[in-house]
Structure formats: structure tokens, C-alpha cells
Amino acid sequence: MKIESKSFRVKQGDNVKLKRWPTLVEPVYPSKKMYRKLLEEQVDELSALQYLLYASDRHALLLIFQAMDAAGKDGAIRHVMSGVNPQGCQVFSFKKPSDTELDHDFLWRTTRCLPERGRIGIFNRSYYEEVLVVRVHPEILQGQKLPERLLDKHTIWQDRYLSIVNLEDHLHRNGTQIVKFFLHVSPEEQCRRFLARIDEPEKNWKFSLADIEERKFWKQYMQAYEACLSATSTETAPWYVIPADDKKNARLIISQIVVETLKSLGMRYPETDDNRRRELLSIREQLVK
């Protein structure tokens, strides 16, 4: 499988224009059978690396998924992480903030859910909603109990980008590696998936009228994503723009990036010192007897 992960990565300082980023690329799998084989291999490797991550207990990995509705976030998380030990992986989905969460700064509710050392944390949506959906619907700010002086539309988004980048820099300096995925789906493909949710009874539960309402703001969302990706993709916490019109291809690309990221951490199993070795040999001798 040849996946050039760097081609999907937003470089620090890039001025992102999403029209230049494809929603569909040539698939890396020649058939459904090969797709299953490739994904299984990636999942097995990811499982081994997750075990090493847990054993070394020095790093944490945070994966952030953002996308328009029906882009395939849930499916990507479910398939890519299917072989990972549930005890070593935590998934959190963030929806509309509660009253309690609104009594705190916008990073508070997600900070409580950050992964521990040795674990993989997954945010299905995240604090980035505060510079995406809130930017598209600025009226939401009025319910966030902020002082009036902080609601300046000319500064609030840059202030929030700065808070996010500072948080991610802090986490990186303390052993948490962050990788962020924007699943880039076309409006045409989103429409097809919405129709499938209506036409196929087993998918009816996935459909919401709110999805159609948000679709009307597609242009505004793309502008918000462009500004966000440009301002917050860094060398230590990069964004990857994943072509998402082909779900299978997207999953293979994501799994490859996660595997490469874990390998880059240079992890190793804890070494056994002489005292520990003598203790183990003593225990072994007792077991043999």
C-alpha cells in the first residue's frame, strides 16, 4: 500500500483553500477484498503499537476528527480502531455544550477528557467546534456568558485560535502527540449519503432535519474550515485533509497516518534492571518448584 501521508498534511503557515484539496483521489486498494486485507494489516499493526504505547507509558495520542455531516467520522473511528484494546482507547463525542460547560471557558469540557499517558484519546468533534459552528452561527456566542468586551468579531476568532495553539503546544511539551483529521467530503457526495439515509430504512435513524439546515451554510462552513486549518495546523499538531468521498480509501489513509505517528514516537518496552531481573528469576524458581 503506497500512501504519501505528507500530501494530505497542512503545513504550518499554509493559506488553505479547500477547492484545491480533492475530496476524491485514486484508491489505494484495487478491490474490496484487498481493502479488507489492507485495513486488517493496518489494524493489526496499530494494535501492536497501542500495546507498546501502553507498556512504555511515556506518551499519549490524541486524534481529533472534524467534518461536515455524513463525511464518515463515526465509520472511520469504528473501523480504524477496531483492533485496539478498549482499555487503551477512549472516545468522546462533543455536542451542544451543557449549562455547566457554558459556565467555563470553551476548552474546559474537552480538557477533562484528554488521554492519560499510555492511551489513545479520540475526539469526535472537539473544541474546534468553537471556531467552526460558532463562527458560522455567531448568535451562539450570546449564550456563552462572555463579557461584552470579548465579543469583538474582529478579534475573537484569532484569540480562540491562539488559545487552541497554546493548549496543543503545552500538551506536546508534556508528551501528548496530537493529530487532527478533517474529512473533506463534497456537497454532492453528502447529498447522496443523505438520500441513502432516507431511502434505506436501517439508516433512517441517522437522518436529521438539522443536517439539511446546516447544509444551507456550506460556503460559510468551508470558509470557517479554511481559516481554522490555516491558523492551527502546526509542526507538532498537524491537520490532515482526508479525501472522504470514498470511505474505504479515507479509512486506509487515516490508519496509515496513525501508524506512522505512533512509530515516530520512538517508543520501547521498559528495560528490566538487575534487581528486577533477580526478583523475576526468584519467582520463576518458585513457580517451577
VODREN-482405 format. One line per 4 residues: number of its first residue (from 1); their letters; for each residue x negated, y, z of C-alpha. Coordinates in steps of 0.5 Angstrom, whole numbers. Each point is the difference from the previous one (the first is absolute). Example, Ala and Ser with C-alpha at 12.3 -4.5 7.8 and 13.67 -1.06 7.14 Angstrom:
! VODREN-482405
1	as	-25:-9:16 | -2:7:-2
***
This chain:
! VODREN-482405
1	mkie	0:0:0 | -3:7:-2 | 3:6:4 | -4:6:0
5	sksf	3:3:6 | -4:6:-1 | 4:2:-6 | 6:1:5
9	rvkq	-3:4:5 | 1:7:1 | -7:3:1 | -1:6:5
13	gdnv	2:6:-3 | 4:-2:-6 | 5:4:-2 | 5:-6:-1
17	klkr	5:1:-6 | 5:-6:0 | 1:0:-7 | -7:-2:-1
21	wptl	1:-6:4 | 3:-6:-3 | 6:-4:3 | -2:-6:-4
25	vepv	-6:-3:-2 | -2:-6:-4 | 1:-6:5 | -6:-4:3
29	ypsk	4:-6:0 | 2:-4:-7 | 5:-4:3 | 5:-1:6
33	kmyr	-4:-6:2 | -6:4:0 | 3:6:4 | 2:-5:6
37	klle	-7:-3:-1 | -4:6:1 | 4:3:5 | -1:-6:4
41	eqvd	-7:0:0 | 0:8:2 | 5:-2:6 | -5:-6:2
45	elsa	-6:5:0 | 4:5:3 | 2:-5:6 | -7:-2:1
49	lqyl	-3:8:0 | 6:1:5 | -2:-5:5 | -7:3:-1
53	lyas	2:7:2 | 4:-3:6 | -6:-4:2 | -5:6:-1
57	drha	5:4:4 | -4:7:-2 | 4:3:-6 | 8:1:-1
61	llli	3:0:-7 | 6:5:-1 | 4:-1:-7 | 5:6:-2
65	fqam	5:-1:-5 | 4:5:-3 | 4:0:-6 | 7:2:-4
69	daag	6:-4:2 | -1:-7:-4 | -7:0:-1 | -1:-6:3
73	kdga	-4:1:7 | 4:-5:4 | -1:-5:-5 | -8:2:-1
77	irhv	-1:-1:8 | 4:-6:1 | -4:-4:-6 | -7:3:1
81	msgv	0:-1:8 | 4:-7:-1 | -6:-4:3 | -2:5:5
85	npqg	1:-3:7 | 6:4:3 | -4:1:7 | -5:4:-4
89	cqvf	4:5:-4 | 5:5:2 | 5:3:-5 | 4:6:2
93	sfkk	5:4:-5 | 2:7:2 | 7:3:-2 | 3:6:2
97	psdt	-3:3:7 | 4:-1:6 | 1:6:5 | -5:-3:5
101	eldh	-5:0:-6 | 2:7:-2 | -2:3:7 | -7:-2:-2
105	dflw	-5:2:-6 | 1:-3:-6 | -6:-5:1 | 2:-3:6
109	rttr	5:-5:-2 | -5:-3:-4 | -6:1:4 | 4:-5:5
113	clpe	0:-6:-5 | -8:1:-2 | -3:-7:0 | -5:-3:5
117	rgri	-7:-2:-1 | 0:-7:-4 | 7:1:-3 | 3:3:-7
121	gifn	6:5:1 | 5:1:-6 | 4:7:0 | 6:-1:-5
125	rsyy	1:8:-1 | -4:4:5 | -2:7:3 | -1:1:-8
129	eevl	8:1:0 | -1:7:4 | -3:3:-6 | 4:-4:-6
133	vvrv	7:-1:2 | 0:6:5 | -3:4:-6 | 5:-2:-5
137	hpei	5:2:6 | -3:6:4 | 7:0:3 | -2:-6:4
141	lqgq	-5:5:4 | 5:4:3 | 2:-6:4 | -7:-2:2
145	klpe	0:5:6 | -6:4:-2 | -2:7:2 | 2:5:-6
149	rlld	-7:3:-1 | -2:-7:-2 | 6:-1:-6 | -4:4:-5
153	khti	1:-3:-6 | -7:3:-3 | -4:-4:6 | 4:-6:3
157	wqdr	-2:-5:-5 | -7:2:0 | 0:0:7 | 3:-7:0
161	ylsi	-5:-3:-5 | -6:3:5 | 4:-4:6 | 0:-6:-4
165	vnle	-7:0:-3 | -3:2:7 | 4:-6:3 | -3:-5:-5
169	dhlh	-7:3:1 | 1:-2:7 | 3:-7:-1 | -6:-1:-5
173	rngt	-5:2:5 | 3:-5:5 | 0:-6:-4 | 6:0:-4
177	qivk	0:0:-7 | 6:3:-4 | 2:-2:-7 | 6:3:-3
181	fflh	5:-2:-6 | 4:4:-4 | 4:-5:-4 | 1:4:-7
185	vspe	7:-2:-3 | 3:3:-6 | 7:3:0 | 2:-5:-5
189	eqcr	-2:-6:4 | 3:3:6 | 7:0:-3 | -1:-7:-3
193	rfla	-1:-2:7 | 6:4:3 | 4:-3:-5 | -2:-7:2
197	ride	2:1:7 | 7:2:-2 | 0:-6:-5 | -3:-5:4
201	pekn	5:-2:6 | -6:-2:4 | -3:6:-1 | 6:5:2
205	wkfs	-3:1:7 | -6:3:-3 | 4:6:-3 | 2:6:3
209	ladi	3:7:-3 | -5:4:4 | -5:-3:-5 | 4:3:-6
213	eerk	0:6:3 | -8:0:1 | -1:-2:-7 | 3:7:-2
217	fwkq	-6:3:3 | -5:-4:-4 | -4:6:-2 | -1:3:7
221	ymqa	-2:-6:3 | -5:-1:-6 | -3:7:2 | 0:-2:7
225	yeac	-4:-6:-1 | -5:4:-5 | -1:5:6 | -1:-5:5
229	lsat	-4:-5:-3 | -5:6:-3 | 0:2:7 | -1:-6:5
233	stet	-4:-5:-4 | -7:-1:3 | -6:-4:-1 | 2:-3:7
237	apwy	7:-1:-1 | 2:0:-8 | 6:0:-3 | 1:-5:-6
241	vipa	5:1:-5 | 3:-7:-2 | 4:-1:-6 | 6:-3:2
245	ddkk	5:-1:-6 | -3:-8:0 | 1:-2:8 | -4:-6:-1
249	narl	-6:4:-3 | 1:5:5 | -1:-5:6 | -6:-3:-3
253	iisq	-4:7:-1 | 2:1:8 | -2:-6:2 | -7:1:-3
257	ivve	-1:6:3 | 2:-2:7 | -5:-6:-1 | -5:5:-3
261	tlks	1:5:6 | -1:-6:5 | -6:-2:-3 | -3:7:0
265	lgmr	0:0:8 | -6:-5:0 | 4:-4:6 | -4:-6:3
269	ypet	2:-5:5 | -2:2:7 | -7:-3:2 | -1:-5:6
273	ddnr	-6:2:4 | -4:-5:4 | 4:0:7 | 7:-1:-4
277	rrel	-3:-6:-4 | -3:-3:6 | 7:0:3 | 3:-3:-6
281	lsir	-5:-6:0 | 2:-1:7 | 8:0:-1 | -2:-5:-6
285	eqlv	-3:-4:4 | 5:-1:5 | 5:-1:-6 | -4:-6:-3
289	k	0:-3:7
***
